[in-house]
Amino acid sequence: MGFRYFPIAEYEARWQKVHDAMKRRGHQAAVVFGKTSGVYERAGDMIYLTNFFSTHSGQEPDTVLWNGRGYSAVIMQPGQTPELITDEAEARYDIIATDRFQGLYDPFKGVADALKARGLTGKVAFVGSDFVPVKYARQLEKAAPGIQFVPDDDLVREVRRIKSKREIACFREAGEIVTKAHTALMKALVSGKSESEAAAAGGGSLLKQGGAWHRIAISHGKYSRYLESDPLVGFSTLTPKQGQIVHGFIYGPIFQGYWLDPGRTAVVGRKPNKGQQKLIESLVDMMHQLMAAIKPGVKVIDVARLGDKLSAASGYSSEVLKTNWPYYGHSNGCMWEHPYIETRLLKGDEIFEPNMVASVEGFFDAKGVGTAAFETNYIVTSKGIEEITPVPHLWW
């Protein structure tokens, strides 16, 4: 068994899409950076283009021996196979998708040397200016004085927005994995288990299936206004009491680096009082109405406006969680991505298209009752949506 989920032909098609986008944008070449060691949130372009992920533990402090550990780059140039420059000593050709590889103590110097070896001068696209530290960017500019780096951070992200048939199949598999895990987590919570026991149930299920996560986020009772009871790890060792509101999320690179993020709210013992039932069911009903409105060709901003209208009509709001995540959903890929279902985050012409993967989400507060949270993921199809995280919406 190999560890590369997609065939090389899938990557070749991706490379061609990026090369086509480069030509449209007037780029002779592009350097696509990734931060992969120990973290996932800025690994997406690297995984998408080369299936590379560093085994180093994180961004270690620089030493006289290594520099920029945790970072890697792909040099994209039309007509050429992508060149992968990393902080790893050896190429795992059973995993990575390109045969052009360098493993270096200083990947930033390696990028400069590789660009000079190609005889490149003038403008080169810089993908990753929003997370590459100033220190390393200055080193790169100094080491490649004949090149003018032009930031274009969305170059690959825009290509990734519409998924291929193989990616859609992968997302369905990821949905099955996380649905089983999240259902185990919620069953543990409503049965009266502690937050940590519920996290273990969900996490254990995910691991047994070959999945992964970024955060398992659980809170309850008076802490339900926050996503996590204990922000250090995402959950506490506290045991919710019978009749208390509980909500739990599992989110992150669930499978093959693709992110899903379902969340549900319930009541311990499955017997909500009237206030709890109205709060949670009102939120779930709103999510259903948003999902029903999503079809190919529908403007994302129109669904965002519907969310605003339904929120206002509900009489509920969320002071903390809605401030942190002020949208009704987002695109899903190798993290949460544009377009966001939020009027302030849209130009106005964005539409839902077939083979987008996305979410709807919301948060409602009620004084003396608690906070309800909900999120689910779906594929946009030719007719509407296909929910791929069908964890029960209600738990009574």
Secondary structure, 3 states (H helix, E strand, C coil): CCCCCCCHHHHHHHHHHHHHHHHHHCCCCEEEEEECCCCCCECHHHHHHHCCCCCCCCCCCCCCCCCCCCEEEEEECCCCCCEEEECCCCCCCCCCCCCEEEECCCHHHHHHHHHHHCCCCEEEEEECCCCCCHHHHHHHHHHCCCEEEEECCCHHHHHHCCCCHHHHHHHHHHHHHHHHHHHHHHHHHHCCCCHHHHHHHHHHHHHHCCCCCCEEEEEEHHHCCCCCCCCCCCCCCCCCCCCCEEEEEEEEEEECCEEECCEEEEECCCCCCHHHHHHHHHHHHHHHHHHHHCCCCCEHHHHHHHHHHHHHHHCCECCCHHHHCCCCCEEECCCEEEEECCHHHCCCCCECCCCCEEEEEEEEEECCCEEEEEEEEEEECCCCEEECCCCCCCCC
